[in-house]
């Protein structure tokens, strides 16, 4: 297929919904039962080994040595038909003695409000084909720490809109979390750049327009030329 026959139009978020200005962090934290004064670091996604929750938990002890006010929130449900992983994670928390610093929250449809309660979002997946939650977080002005795998490097610009770490590397993940947990100015800077990048590349309304234009540009003899 010729390169000029291909157009990439990414998925996006609705900026009418993901609007950080309509939320107050203190109210959002109260709504979700989160500590008001801690640095909230979240991981949103189904409890599945591929999502990397284990590696985030293993990073926490090192983080707490440098950022004792960090609090970690894992949001989601177990993958249907693959129960048992959540029990393993809770057992690991007990082994690591980090229970006071970790909360589990069920799946929520109110993602914008939850994100407004967070300071950082982690996406430690082994291979995330797109990483929609990263786009959602960035749209809310929240910096993302993701893995340098799958589609995440196309979303997060390392050092400019967030940080990227190798997959399955708890030590590297801990270092990046510490860097942002203790530097609120850097978090703000990356968060502003994140929203700017998402508004440029991942605005749902703009991309729908691009899709409509792409469809209207299809030649009338497309099918006749052997393209079904």
Rosetta blueprint (number, residue, H / E / L):
1 X L
2 X L
3 X H
4 X H
5 X H
6 X L
7 X L
8 X L
9 X L
10 X L
11 X L
12 X L
13 X E
14 X L
15 X L
16 X L
17 X L
18 X L
19 X L
20 X H
21 X H
22 X H
23 X L
24 X L
25 X H
26 X H
27 X H
28 X H
29 X H
30 X H
31 X H
32 X L
33 X L
34 X L
35 X L
36 X L
37 X L
38 X L
39 X E
40 X E
41 X E
42 X E
43 X E
44 X E
45 X L
46 X L
47 X E
48 X L
49 X H
50 X H
51 X H
52 X L
53 X H
54 X H
55 X H
56 X H
57 X H
58 X H
59 X H
60 X H
61 X H
62 X H
63 X H
64 X H
65 X H
66 X H
67 X L
68 X L
69 X L
70 X E
71 X E
72 X E
73 X E
74 X E
75 X E
76 X L
77 X L
78 X E
79 X L
80 X L
81 X L
82 X L
83 X L
84 X L
85 X H
86 X H
87 X H
88 X H
89 X H
90 X H
91 X H
92 X H
93 X H
94 X H
95 X H
96 X H
97 X L
98 X L
99 X H
100 X H
101 X H
102 X E
103 X E
104 X E
105 X E
106 X L
107 X L
108 X L
109 X L
110 X L
111 X H
112 X H
113 X H
114 X H
115 X H
116 X H
117 X L
118 X L
119 X L
120 X E
121 X E
122 X E
123 X E
124 X L
125 X L
126 X L
127 X L
128 X L
129 X L
130 X L
131 X L
132 X H
133 X H
134 X H
135 X H
136 X H
137 X H
138 X H
139 X H
140 X L
141 X L
142 X L
143 X L
144 X E
145 X E
146 X E
147 X E
148 X L
149 X L
150 X L
151 X L
152 X H
153 X H
154 X H
155 X H
156 X L
157 X L
158 X E
159 X L
160 X L
161 X L
162 X E
163 X E
164 X E
165 X E
166 X L
167 X L
168 X L
169 X L
170 X H
171 X H
172 X H
173 X H
174 X H
175 X H
176 X H
177 X H
178 X H
179 X H
180 X H
181 X H
182 X L
183 X L
184 X H
185 X H
186 X H
187 X H
188 X H
189 X H
190 X H
191 X H
192 X H
193 X H
194 X H
195 X H
196 X H
197 X H
198 X H
199 X H
200 X H
201 X H
202 X L
203 X E
204 X H
205 X H
206 X H
207 X H
208 X H
209 X H
210 X H
211 X H
212 X H
213 X H
214 X H
215 X H
216 X H
217 X L
218 X L
219 X L
220 X L
221 X L
222 X L
223 X H
224 X H
225 X H
226 X L
227 X L
228 X L
